[in-house]
Amino acid sequence: MKAFSPAVLLICGSPNDLDLVLDCEDALGELEIGSRVRVLSAHRTPDEAAEAVKNAEKEGFRVVIAFAGMSAALAGASAAHTLLPVIGVPVAGGALGGVDAALSTLQMPPGTPVAAVAVNGARNAALLAARVLALSDIELRQRLARRAAEDKKRYAPEAIEAELAKRRKAREKKP
């Protein structure tokens, strides 16, 4: 994959979240948006996490995407240390399957905004970051528009008929 100047800082609270982070990185790369990945915990490495976010803008980042499960404090802790937009991705896990992480990401106090996407919503986080960046980048806006048009083709009547035929045929083969 082609390398792009990093505009998005991707941080996750645990190495266990890296596959989800890589999904986000891939989606950003498809839109020619560079990113950098860091594993920084709001609880285990709080000083390093705060320092990374405080320096993010100076390092050229324009959006922060924070992945965290369970208490999901990383997005909120990050937003407390920067004026950059922060997007929280609640990670599925624990007894509640990510619902606790989603609620933690959503329930930010006034003055510390965090945008939140669905549990494990890595691709939507990438697309939201792209839309923020596209406000000042017409070429990125055009790439987003082309991507949306391609996605819409999946719902064309011919595409649906082809998918139905494929699935019906697959069902016929089952005993």
Residue pairs with C-beta under 8 A, 6 or more apart in sequence:
1 26
1 29
2 29
2 32
3 34
4 29
4 32
4 33
4 34
5 34
5 60
6 34
6 35
6 36
6 59
6 60
6 61
7 33
7 34
7 35
7 60
7 61
7 62
7 63
7 133
8 28
8 33
8 34
8 35
8 36
8 61
8 62
8 63
8 64
8 65
8 126
8 129
8 133
9 35
9 36
9 38
9 52
9 53
9 56
9 59
9 61
9 63
9 64
9 65
10 21
10 24
10 25
10 35
10 36
10 37
10 38
10 65
10 67
11 37
11 38
11 39
11 40
11 49
11 52
11 53
11 64
11 65
11 66
11 67
11 74
11 78
12 18
12 20
12 21
12 37
12 38
12 39
12 40
12 66
12 67
12 68
12 74
12 91
13 39
13 40
13 41
13 42
13 43
13 44
13 66
13 67
13 68
13 69
13 72
13 73
13 74
13 91
14 39
14 41
14 68
14 69
15 39
16 69
16 93
17 39
17 67
17 68
17 69
17 91
18 37
18 39
20 67
20 89
20 91
20 120
20 122
21 37
21 67
21 122
22 37
23 122
23 123
24 35
24 65
24 67
24 89
24 122
24 123
24 125
24 126
25 35
25 37
25 126
27 122
27 123
27 126
27 127
28 34
28 35
28 126
28 129
28 130
29 35
30 147
31 126
31 130
31 140
31 143
31 144
31 147
32 140
32 143
33 126
33 129
33 130
33 133
33 140
36 61
38 52
40 48
40 49
40 52
40 74
41 49
41 74
42 49
42 68
42 71
42 73
42 74
42 76
42 77
42 78
43 71
43 73
46 77
49 74
49 77
49 78
50 77
50 81
53 64
53 77
53 78
53 81
53 82
53 84
54 81
54 82
56 64
56 82
56 84
57 82
57 83
57 84
61 84
62 84
62 85
62 132
62 133
63 84
63 85
63 86
63 87
63 129
63 132
63 133
64 78
64 82
64 84
64 85
64 86
64 87
65 86
65 87
65 88
65 89
65 125
65 126
65 129
66 74
66 75
66 78
66 86
66 87
66 88
66 89
66 114
67 74
67 89
67 91
67 122
68 74
68 75
68 88
68 89
68 90
68 91
68 101
68 104
68 105
69 90
69 91
69 92
69 93
69 94
69 98
69 101
70 93
70 94
70 100
70 101
71 100
71 101
71 104
72 88
72 90
72 91
72 100
72 101
72 102
72 104
72 105
73 104
74 88
75 86
75 87
75 88
75 89
75 105
75 114
75 116
76 88
76 104
76 105
76 108
76 112
76 114
78 86
78 114
79 86
79 108
79 112
79 113
79 114
80 112
85 115
85 129
85 132
86 113
86 114
86 115
87 114
87 115
87 116
87 117
87 125
87 128
87 129
88 105
88 114
88 115
88 116
88 117
89 105
89 116
89 117
89 120
89 121
89 122
89 125
90 98
90 101
90 102
90 104
90 105
90 116
90 117
90 118
90 119
90 120
90 121
91 98
91 101
91 119
91 120
92 98
92 101
92 119
92 120
93 101
94 100
94 101
97 119
98 119
98 120
99 119
101 119
102 116
102 118
102 119
105 114
105 116
106 114
106 116
108 114
115 128
117 124
117 125
117 128
118 124
127 144
130 140
130 144
131 144
133 140
134 140
134 141
134 144
153 159
